[in-house]
């Protein structure tokens, strides 16, 4: 009886091993690796770059657009023309789990930053009883895009001793975009000497995916070098104001009673505002946005108003994050 039980036990173990053998083989072949990636990424950014390059298109939360308004500062002067934000170095990390000879599961983190900076000199009235002054100005637009993908790689060719060629798919991904708009205006004259520093920070998120191809060369059993070429597919990102900092023209001496204060400083953005842009025309010192702001009663007299309106002026600023991404990587196998 004992021999029969032992025989059945051995048979059962053999049967279980036979059933699990494919899975055991996969487990033995599975390999964990981590790669450091570096390359270039060019998000589309069609709308943002168009606005930066056109003096009649203004981001309504841009600190330069919100400069004190007077007859010397129409929108095309306040809305400083800046270079396009173009592709910069893209850094990242990639964690890979080889399920079998064909399929790998992948998690990828990508970090990218682009900047546009412009400088000019404003000629402006600060007060009616003070002559116009020349004020050097600097505007900086800093955009950071952080992306993460979960996806897989499928090997079209693999030689354990040489390398492999694969399809790379990021099935599920997310992008976080942070846009910071900074302005510095310096005034140096016999009567006045001060600086105005302003900043607006905004952020937004978008769903993304990517598809591409890549290759990898095995240097040793634990080290490889690879190249990826991908196209990022992303939904458009709308931005919300997160924080504003405004140290404006507060050091201007109070005007004498017989003069008129010409500052006419617009209200600063509020946290939670959607960043918007518009085609703006200036008449005297009043701005008219296209499309204008509206209320439940119709058109708002202040056509560039951002608050207390049913529909704020302008359009939502959207960041198009579609674009090509090419990276090289050094991979360590464990």
C-alpha positions as CSV (number, residue, x, y, z in Angstrom):
1,X,0.0,0.0,0.0
2,X,2.8,2.3,0.9
3,X,4.5,1.5,-2.5
4,X,1.3,2.3,-4.4
5,X,1.0,5.7,-2.6
6,X,4.6,6.5,-3.4
7,X,4.1,5.5,-7.0
8,X,1.0,7.7,-7.3
9,X,2.9,10.6,-5.6
10,X,5.7,10.3,-8.1
11,X,3.3,10.2,-11.0
12,X,1.5,13.2,-9.7
13,X,4.7,15.2,-9.3
14,X,5.8,14.3,-12.8
15,X,2.4,15.3,-14.2
16,X,2.6,18.7,-12.4
17,X,6.1,19.3,-13.6
18,X,5.0,18.4,-17.1
19,X,2.1,20.8,-17.0
20,X,4.2,23.6,-15.5
21,X,7.3,23.0,-17.6
22,X,6.5,25.8,-20.2
23,X,5.9,28.3,-17.4
24,X,9.1,27.2,-15.6
25,X,11.0,27.7,-18.9
26,X,9.7,31.2,-19.2
27,X,10.6,32.0,-15.6
28,X,14.2,30.8,-16.2
29,X,14.5,33.0,-19.3
30,X,13.0,36.1,-17.7
31,X,15.6,38.8,-17.1
32,X,15.3,42.2,-15.4
33,X,17.3,45.1,-16.8
34,X,17.5,48.9,-16.3
35,X,18.6,51.4,-18.9
36,X,19.7,55.0,-18.9
37,X,18.5,56.8,-22.0
38,X,19.5,60.1,-23.6
39,X,18.4,61.6,-26.9
40,X,16.2,64.3,-28.5
41,X,12.5,64.9,-28.4
42,X,10.6,67.5,-30.5
43,X,7.0,68.1,-29.3
44,X,4.8,69.8,-31.9
45,X,4.0,72.9,-29.8
46,X,2.4,74.5,-32.8
47,X,0.0,76.8,-30.9
48,X,2.5,78.0,-28.3
49,X,5.3,78.7,-30.8
50,X,2.8,80.6,-33.1
51,X,1.9,82.8,-30.1
52,X,5.5,83.5,-29.1
53,X,6.4,84.6,-32.6
54,X,3.4,86.9,-33.3
55,X,3.3,90.2,-31.5
56,X,-0.5,90.5,-32.0
57,X,-1.2,87.1,-30.3
58,X,-0.9,87.3,-26.5
59,X,-1.0,84.8,-23.6
60,X,-3.4,86.7,-21.3
61,X,-1.6,85.5,-18.2
62,X,1.9,86.4,-19.5
63,X,3.6,88.8,-17.1
64,X,4.8,90.9,-20.1
65,X,1.4,91.2,-21.5
66,X,0.2,92.3,-18.0
67,X,2.7,95.2,-17.8
68,X,1.3,98.6,-16.7
69,X,-0.5,100.0,-19.7
70,X,-0.1,103.4,-21.2
71,X,-0.1,105.0,-24.7
72,X,3.5,103.8,-25.3
73,X,2.7,100.2,-24.6
74,X,0.2,98.7,-27.1
75,X,-0.1,94.9,-27.1
76,X,2.5,94.4,-29.9
77,X,5.1,96.0,-27.6
78,X,4.1,94.3,-24.3
79,X,3.8,90.9,-26.0
80,X,7.5,90.4,-26.6
81,X,8.4,88.3,-29.7
82,X,10.4,85.2,-28.6
83,X,12.1,82.3,-30.5
84,X,10.4,79.0,-30.9
85,X,10.8,76.3,-28.3
86,X,12.6,73.5,-30.2
87,X,13.9,70.0,-29.4
88,X,16.3,69.7,-26.5
89,X,18.0,66.8,-24.8
90,X,15.7,64.1,-23.5
91,X,16.8,62.1,-20.4
92,X,15.1,59.0,-19.0
93,X,15.1,55.6,-17.4
94,X,13.7,52.3,-18.6
95,X,12.9,49.2,-16.6
96,X,12.5,46.0,-18.7
97,X,11.3,42.5,-17.8
98,X,11.9,39.9,-20.5
99,X,9.0,37.5,-20.4
100,X,10.4,35.2,-23.1
101,X,12.6,35.4,-26.2
102,X,9.9,37.4,-28.0
103,X,8.2,39.6,-25.5
104,X,9.3,42.1,-22.9
105,X,7.3,44.3,-20.5
106,X,8.6,47.9,-20.2
107,X,8.2,51.0,-18.0
108,X,9.8,54.2,-19.3
109,X,10.3,57.6,-17.7
110,X,11.3,60.6,-19.9
111,X,12.3,64.1,-18.8
112,X,12.5,67.0,-21.4
113,X,12.9,70.7,-21.0
114,X,12.7,73.5,-23.6
115,X,13.3,77.3,-23.2
116,X,12.7,80.4,-25.1
117,X,14.2,83.8,-24.1
118,X,14.0,87.2,-25.6
119,X,15.3,90.7,-24.7
120,X,14.5,94.2,-25.7
121,X,14.3,97.8,-24.4
122,X,10.9,99.4,-23.6
123,X,10.3,103.1,-23.8
124,X,7.5,103.9,-21.5
125,X,5.8,106.5,-19.2
126,X,5.8,105.5,-15.6
127,X,3.9,108.7,-14.5
128,X,2.6,111.7,-16.4
129,X,4.9,114.2,-14.6
130,X,8.1,112.1,-15.3
131,X,9.7,111.9,-18.7
132,X,9.6,108.6,-20.6
133,X,12.3,106.1,-19.5
134,X,14.1,103.3,-21.4
135,X,13.7,100.0,-19.6
136,X,15.6,96.8,-20.6
137,X,13.3,93.8,-20.5
138,X,13.9,90.0,-20.4
139,X,11.2,87.4,-21.0
140,X,11.8,83.7,-20.4
141,X,9.4,80.8,-21.2
142,X,10.4,77.5,-19.7
143,X,8.5,74.3,-20.6
144,X,9.1,71.0,-18.8
145,X,7.5,67.8,-20.0
146,X,7.7,64.6,-17.9
147,X,6.3,61.4,-19.5
148,X,5.8,57.9,-18.3
149,X,4.8,54.8,-20.4
150,X,3.8,51.2,-19.7
151,X,4.1,49.0,-22.7
152,X,6.0,46.2,-24.4
153,X,8.7,45.3,-26.9
154,X,8.3,42.5,-29.4
155,X,11.5,41.1,-30.9
156,X,11.5,40.7,-34.7
157,X,15.0,39.3,-34.5
158,X,17.1,38.1,-31.6
159,X,20.5,36.5,-31.4
160,X,21.6,35.8,-27.8
161,X,25.2,36.4,-28.7
162,X,24.8,39.5,-30.8
163,X,21.7,41.6,-30.3
164,X,18.1,42.1,-31.3
165,X,15.8,44.3,-33.4
166,X,12.3,45.0,-31.9
167,X,9.0,46.9,-32.1
168,X,8.5,49.3,-29.2
169,X,5.0,50.2,-28.1
170,X,4.0,52.4,-25.1
171,X,0.4,51.4,-24.6
172,X,-0.6,53.5,-21.6
173,X,1.2,56.8,-20.8
174,X,0.8,60.2,-19.2
175,X,2.5,63.5,-19.7
176,X,2.8,66.3,-17.2
177,X,3.7,69.7,-18.7
178,X,4.9,72.7,-16.6
179,X,5.1,76.1,-18.2
180,X,6.8,79.0,-16.4
181,X,6.6,82.6,-17.8
182,X,9.0,85.0,-16.3
183,X,9.5,88.7,-16.8
184,X,12.2,91.1,-15.6
185,X,12.0,94.9,-16.4
186,X,14.7,97.2,-15.1
187,X,14.4,101.0,-14.8
188,X,17.5,103.1,-14.4
189,X,17.1,106.8,-14.7
190,X,18.2,110.0,-12.7
191,X,14.8,109.9,-10.9
192,X,14.1,106.2,-10.6
193,X,16.1,103.0,-10.1
194,X,14.3,99.7,-9.6
195,X,13.3,96.4,-11.2
196,X,9.9,94.7,-11.8
197,X,10.0,90.9,-11.5
198,X,7.0,88.8,-12.3
199,X,6.3,85.1,-12.8
200,X,3.3,82.8,-13.7
201,X,3.5,79.0,-13.3
202,X,1.0,76.7,-14.9
203,X,0.7,72.9,-15.4
204,X,-1.4,70.4,-17.2
205,X,-1.6,66.6,-17.9
206,X,-2.4,64.5,-21.0
207,X,-2.7,60.9,-22.0
208,X,0.0,59.7,-24.3
209,X,1.2,56.6,-26.1
210,X,4.0,55.9,-28.5
211,X,5.1,53.5,-31.1
212,X,8.5,52.9,-32.7
213,X,11.4,50.5,-33.5
214,X,14.7,49.9,-31.9
215,X,17.8,47.8,-31.8
216,X,20.2,46.5,-29.1
217,X,23.8,45.2,-29.3
218,X,24.9,42.9,-26.5
219,X,28.4,43.9,-25.3
220,X,28.5,41.4,-22.5
221,X,26.0,39.1,-20.8
222,X,25.1,42.0,-18.5
223,X,25.7,45.1,-20.6
224,X,24.2,46.3,-23.9
225,X,23.9,49.4,-26.1
226,X,20.7,50.3,-27.9
227,X,18.9,52.9,-30.0
228,X,15.1,53.7,-30.1
229,X,13.2,55.8,-32.6
230,X,9.6,56.5,-31.5
231,X,6.7,58.7,-32.4
232,X,4.8,60.1,-29.4
233,X,1.0,60.4,-29.7
234,X,-0.5,62.7,-27.1
235,X,-3.8,64.4,-26.4
236,X,-3.6,68.2,-26.2
237,X,-2.8,69.6,-22.8
238,X,-4.7,72.5,-21.3
239,X,-2.8,74.4,-18.6
240,X,-4.0,75.7,-15.2
241,X,-2.4,78.5,-13.3
242,X,-0.7,77.1,-10.1
243,X,1.1,80.1,-8.8
244,X,1.9,83.7,-9.6
245,X,4.5,86.0,-8.2
246,X,4.4,89.7,-9.0
247,X,6.8,92.3,-7.7
248,X,5.5,95.1,-10.0
249,X,6.1,98.8,-10.2
250,X,5.4,99.4,-6.5
251,X,8.5,101.6,-5.9
252,X,7.3,104.4,-8.2
253,X,6.8,107.5,-6.1
254,X,3.3,108.6,-5.6
255,X,2.2,111.2,-8.3
256,X,1.6,114.8,-7.3
257,X,-2.1,115.7,-6.9
258,X,-2.3,117.6,-10.2
259,X,-1.1,114.6,-12.2
260,X,-2.7,111.5,-13.5
261,X,-1.4,108.0,-12.6
262,X,-0.8,106.2,-15.9
263,X,-0.1,102.7,-14.5
264,X,-3.4,101.1,-15.3
265,X,-2.1,97.7,-14.0
266,X,-4.4,94.7,-14.9
267,X,-5.4,92.2,-12.3
268,X,-2.9,89.3,-11.9
269,X,-3.9,85.8,-12.7
270,X,-5.7,83.7,-10.1
271,X,-4.7,80.2,-9.1
272,X,-6.9,77.7,-11.0
273,X,-7.4,80.0,-14.1
274,X,-7.1,78.2,-17.4
275,X,-4.2,79.8,-19.4
276,X,-5.7,81.5,-22.4
277,X,-4.5,83.4,-25.5
278,X,-6.2,85.7,-27.9
279,X,-5.6,88.0,-30.9
280,X,-5.5,91.5,-29.2
281,X,-5.8,95.0,-30.6
282,X,-5.0,98.0,-28.4
283,X,-7.0,101.3,-28.7
284,X,-5.5,104.1,-26.5
285,X,-4.7,101.9,-23.5
286,X,-7.7,99.5,-23.7
287,X,-7.3,96.0,-25.2
288,X,-9.9,94.2,-27.3
289,X,-9.6,90.4,-27.5
290,X,-10.9,88.2,-30.3
291,X,-13.0,86.4,-29.2
292,X,-14.1,88.7,-26.4
293,X,-15.3,87.7,-23.0
294,X,-19.0,87.2,-22.6
295,X,-21.5,87.1,-19.7
296,X,-25.0,85.8,-19.5
297,X,-26.1,89.3,-20.5
298,X,-23.9,89.4,-23.6
299,X,-20.6,90.9,-24.4
300,X,-18.6,92.2,-21.4
301,X,-17.4,95.8,-21.8
302,X,-13.9,94.6,-20.6
303,X,-13.3,92.4,-23.6
304,X,-10.1,90.8,-22.2
305,X,-11.6,90.1,-18.7
306,X,-10.6,86.8,-17.2
307,X,-12.8,86.7,-14.1
308,X,-16.5,87.0,-13.3
309,X,-17.5,86.1,-16.9
310,X,-19.4,83.1,-18.2
311,X,-16.9,82.7,-21.0
312,X,-13.4,84.3,-20.5
313,X,-11.8,86.1,-23.4
314,X,-9.7,84.2,-25.9
315,X,-8.9,80.5,-26.4
316,X,-7.6,77.8,-24.1
317,X,-3.8,77.4,-24.6
318,X,-3.2,73.9,-25.7
319,X,0.2,72.2,-25.9
320,X,0.5,69.7,-28.7
321,X,2.9,67.1,-27.4
322,X,3.0,64.9,-30.5
323,X,6.5,64.4,-31.9
324,X,9.5,62.3,-32.7
325,X,11.8,61.0,-30.0
326,X,15.1,59.3,-30.7
327,X,17.2,58.0,-27.9
328,X,20.3,56.0,-27.2
329,X,20.6,53.8,-24.1
330,X,23.0,51.8,-22.0
331,X,21.3,48.8,-20.4
332,X,22.4,46.8,-17.4
333,X,21.1,43.2,-17.0
334,X,20.6,41.6,-13.6
